[in-house]
Amino acid sequence: MDSKQVIIAGFGGQGVLFTGKLLAYVGLMQQKNVSWLPSYGPEMRGGTANCGVIISDDAIGSPIIAEPEYVIAMNLPSYKKYVSTVKCNGVIVADSTLIGEMTNQDTVSLIALPATQMAQEENLDGFSNIILLGKFMRECLPDAEMYFEDALKKVVSSRKASLAEKNKLAFSIGFAS
């Protein structure tokens, strides 16, 4: 059985739910069973937001993830909340621009990437989430890269189609780093 359990977490407005939805569609494009469970505080923008994504070869019994294999942390509160929940030999991909100092975990691999800074340098403000997704997919789902653009077409609405190229660029920056 091959199953990937991912928590994506940050502030509302960082694209947490969009990133999760995009990752879920990558799983669908691979003909996998998928679960996408969003959660956000009442403030939405600026409040906390997270989502759980499960991509599995087998049926998914529950969308709830208590011990994720992977965490994509977009800010310090999210990192602090989930760092201790990651399974042994799991992976955390974290935005070091917003998190700063991270504790070294003996049983978890930490991949720190200054995604917000990278986005600003490339004139891609607001796309640090996709840079982190690119890095995550390179490190944890490398065979799924070919499905990213098809998933993007499903997730980006026609009225926001102009953002597709920026999403592709941000993804390629993260994947290449």
ChimeraX attribute file (.defattr): number of C-alpha atoms within 10 A of each C-alpha:
attribute: neighborCount
match mode: 1-to-1
recipient: residues
	/A:1	6
	/A:2	8
	/A:3	16
	/A:4	16
	/A:5	23
	/A:6	26
	/A:7	27
	/A:8	31
	/A:9	33
	/A:10	26
	/A:11	23
	/A:12	20
	/A:13	15
	/A:14	21
	/A:15	22
	/A:16	27
	/A:17	24
	/A:18	18
	/A:19	23
	/A:20	27
	/A:21	23
	/A:22	25
	/A:23	27
	/A:24	25
	/A:25	25
	/A:26	25
	/A:27	24
	/A:28	17
	/A:29	15
	/A:30	15
	/A:31	12
	/A:32	19
	/A:33	16
	/A:34	23
	/A:35	25
	/A:36	20
	/A:37	17
	/A:38	19
	/A:39	15
	/A:40	19
	/A:41	13
	/A:42	11
	/A:43	11
	/A:44	13
	/A:45	14
	/A:46	14
	/A:47	13
	/A:48	21
	/A:49	24
	/A:50	25
	/A:51	23
	/A:52	25
	/A:53	28
	/A:54	25
	/A:55	25
	/A:56	19
	/A:57	15
	/A:58	12
	/A:59	13
	/A:60	14
	/A:61	7
	/A:62	8
	/A:63	15
	/A:64	16
	/A:65	16
	/A:66	13
	/A:67	17
	/A:68	24
	/A:69	20
	/A:70	27
	/A:71	26
	/A:72	28
	/A:73	30
	/A:74	28
	/A:75	20
	/A:76	20
	/A:77	15
	/A:78	22
	/A:79	23
	/A:80	14
	/A:81	11
	/A:82	20
	/A:83	20
	/A:84	12
	/A:85	16
	/A:86	22
	/A:87	16
	/A:88	15
	/A:89	12
	/A:90	19
	/A:91	23
	/A:92	25
	/A:93	23
	/A:94	29
	/A:95	27
	/A:96	20
	/A:97	18
	/A:98	17
	/A:99	19
	/A:100	13
	/A:101	10
	/A:102	14
	/A:103	10
	/A:104	9
	/A:105	13
	/A:106	9
	/A:107	12
	/A:108	18
	/A:109	16
	/A:110	18
	/A:111	16
	/A:112	19
	/A:113	21
	/A:114	18
	/A:115	26
	/A:116	21
	/A:117	17
	/A:118	20
	/A:119	21
	/A:120	13
	/A:121	10
	/A:122	13
	/A:123	12
	/A:124	17
	/A:125	14
	/A:126	16
	/A:127	24
	/A:128	28
	/A:129	30
	/A:130	28
	/A:131	29
	/A:132	30
	/A:133	25
	/A:134	27
	/A:135	27
	/A:136	23
	/A:137	19
	/A:138	19
	/A:139	14
	/A:140	15
	/A:141	13
	/A:142	13
	/A:143	11
	/A:144	15
	/A:145	15
	/A:146	12
	/A:147	16
	/A:148	19
	/A:149	17
	/A:150	13
	/A:151	19
	/A:152	20
	/A:153	14
	/A:154	13
	/A:155	19
	/A:156	16
	/A:157	12
	/A:158	11
	/A:159	7
	/A:160	9
	/A:161	13
	/A:162	11
	/A:163	13
	/A:164	17
	/A:165	11
	/A:166	18
	/A:167	22
	/A:168	16
	/A:169	18
	/A:170	28
	/A:171	26
	/A:172	18
	/A:173	20
	/A:174	24
	/A:175	20
	/A:176	11
	/A:177	11
